[in-house]
C-alpha cells in the first residue's frame, strides 16, 4: 500500500514538473483553455500595441533599431513583436556662447604681415644673442 502511494506521488510530481517546464508550449496552453483553467493574459498584444503607438522596427546591416518614423534607406521594416522598448530623450545642445557684445570674436586673428614681422624680429633677436 505504501509503495503505491509513493509511486502515485512520484508520478504526480513528475507530471507537475513537466507541465511547469513546458508551460509556454502551445499544446499545454490549448489544453488549459479547453479545461477552463487558462485565461488569456490581461496584458495587450505587444505587436498591436507597438503598431498603435507608431513604433517602426527597422532591420538593416547595422542591426535593429526602433523609431517613430519610416525606416532609413537600406533597412527593411519588420513587425515589432514583444519585448520592451525604452524611449529616452537626448538633451538639447547648449547654445553657442556669444563671443562679444559686438558680435565678433574675443581674440581677433593676427594679421599675416604682423605675424611675419614678429617672426623676423624673433629670428634677429636670437641671432644677436651672445
C-alpha positions, -999 to 999 in steps of 0.1 A, spaced: 0 0 0 28 24 9 46 16 -24 15 25 -44 13 59 -26 50 66 -32 46 58 -69 15 79 -73 32 109 -56 63 105 -79 41 103 -110 21 134 -99 53 153 -91 67 143 -125 36 155 -143 36 187 -124 73 194 -132 67 185 -169 37 209 -170 58 237 -154 87 231 -177 65 232 -208 41 259 -196 48 281 -226 41 254 -252 10 259 -274 -2 224 -267 -4 230 -230 -19 264 -234 -46 249 -256 -53 222 -231 -55 247 -203 -80 268 -222 -100 237 -231 -102 227 -194 -111 263 -184 -81 268 -163 -61 291 -186 -73 326 -192 -59 350 -217 -34 374 -203 -46 408 -192 -16 424 -210 -23 435 -246 -7 420 -276 27 437 -280 26 438 -318 -8 456 -317 5 480 -290 36 489 -310 16 494 -342 -9 516 -324 19 537 -309 36 542 -343 67 522 -335 86 510 -365 111 482 -362 139 486 -388 163 458 -396 194 466 -416 231 459 -420 239 479 -388 214 459 -366 179 465 -354 166 499 -344 132 512 -333 119 546 -344 88 567 -348 91 572 -385 98 552 -416 130 531 -419 161 547 -434 173 536 -469 189 502 -468 168 489 -439 136 470 -440 106 473 -417 98 442 -396 69 436 -373 76 446 -337 65 417 -316 72 415 -279 100 428 -257 103 462 -242 113 495 -257 128 522 -236 125 557 -250 149 583 -239 152 619 -249 185 634 -255 192 669 -241 193 697 -265 228 710 -272 238 741 -253 236 773 -274 269 786 -287 282 813 -264 281 849 -277 317 858 -283 313 895 -276 287 922 -275 297 935 -309 293 900 -324 330 895 -332 354 870 -317 370 878 -283 405 874 -297 409 886 -332 433 867 -355 467 882 -362 473 900 -395 497 879 -416 520 909 -421 522 914 -384 529 877 -379 558 878 -404 573 910 -388 572 894 -353 588 861 -366 616 881 -383 622 901 -351 624 869 -330 649 854 -355 670 886 -354 669 887 -316 680 850 -314 709 856 -339 722 887 -320 724 870 -286 758 864 -271 
